[in-house]
Amino acid sequence: MEVLVHRTYEEMSRAAAALVADVLNTKPNAVLGMATGSTPLGLYQELVRRHREEGLDFSQVTTFNLDEYVGLGPKHAQSYHHFMHDNFFKHVNIAPSNIYIPSGTTSNYPAFCQWYEGRIGECGGIDLQILGIGSDGHIAFNEPGSSLSSRTRLKTLSKQTIDDNARFFERRDDVPVYAITMGVGTILDARSLILVASGKGKSKAISQAVEGPVTSMVTASA
């Protein structure tokens, strides 16, 4: 595990984006695992800049997102579908058919989760997984205590996660209490991982260590 500490959020985001760009320059048809949330936003903005100004190519890339709220459709302002399209996908030359995001409105969650796992395998597995971390240490929506062998499934969100995410909704009661998420085992199957963390709110989770084959963790000091 390599830990890189940067003085500012902007420096962290550029460093993380450079690692992603290195993967794409080496393997243009790479499979990327994508995370949502405020922390990776700067990383995505830097990738968009590299695409526009330096020709970073996403035309052969396939992406799989980590998670989605249960009950929110793709057009909901707080859905992760909306976040990814608004902040990243519509700004680069990725084929819509190569974008995979868990469904928050499927009629059969167990079947969908099984399909999602299978589709990742059919695409050759994830080459590079981008991760953030919750203030309680959760990765994707895998709350602390989740099995290291867990696969894509439904999860009940903890009170702290709901409290943390309430700022994005009009009312706390509007925050979904369930999510569909890649499992810890799914995430650790990726060939390499980048975890980005920034701010005092994440310092406790980071200080308690990250286990697993993480090849790069990029943090910004507060």
C-alpha positions, 0 to 999 in steps of 0.5 A: 500500500502506498500512501500519498499525502498532499497539502490541498484537495486540488493537489490530491485530485490531480495526483489521483487523476494522474494515476487513472490517466496512466492506466488509460494510457497503458490500457485504452480499453481499461475497466474502471470502477467509479465512486460518487461523492464530494471527494472524487469530484475533483478527480473527475474534473481533472480527468475531464480537463485532461480529456479536453486539453490533452486528449485523454481518450475514454472511447474504449473504456468500460465503467462500473459504479460502486453503488446506488440508492434504492428507490431513486430513479436515474433522473433523480437529482440525488441519484448516483446515475445523475451525479455521474452523468452530470459531473463526468460521463457527459463531458468525456467520449465514453460510449453510453453502452459501456457505462454500468451503474447499479439500478435503484429501481429494479423489480428484482434486486437479487437477480440484478446483483447477480447479473451485475457481478456476472457482467463485471466478470464478462468485461474482464474484471475491474482494472482500477477501482476508485474509492472514497471513504465514509466518516465511519470508515465505510467503503461504497455502502459497505458499513463497518463489519461487512464481510471481506468476501461480500458481493454486490447486494442490498445494504441497510445504511447506518444512522451516521451514513444517513446523517452524513448524506442528509445535507444533499436532501431537503429533509433527513427523512428523504435520505434512502435507508437502503442502497445497492452496493458492490461488496468488499470482495467485489472491490478487492477483486480489482487489480488495483485501487485508489482511495481518496480522502480529504478533510478532518471529517475523514481523518479518524477513518483513515487513522484506523488503517485500511486493510487489503491490497490497496496500491495507492491511497491519496489523501489531502491534509486539512 
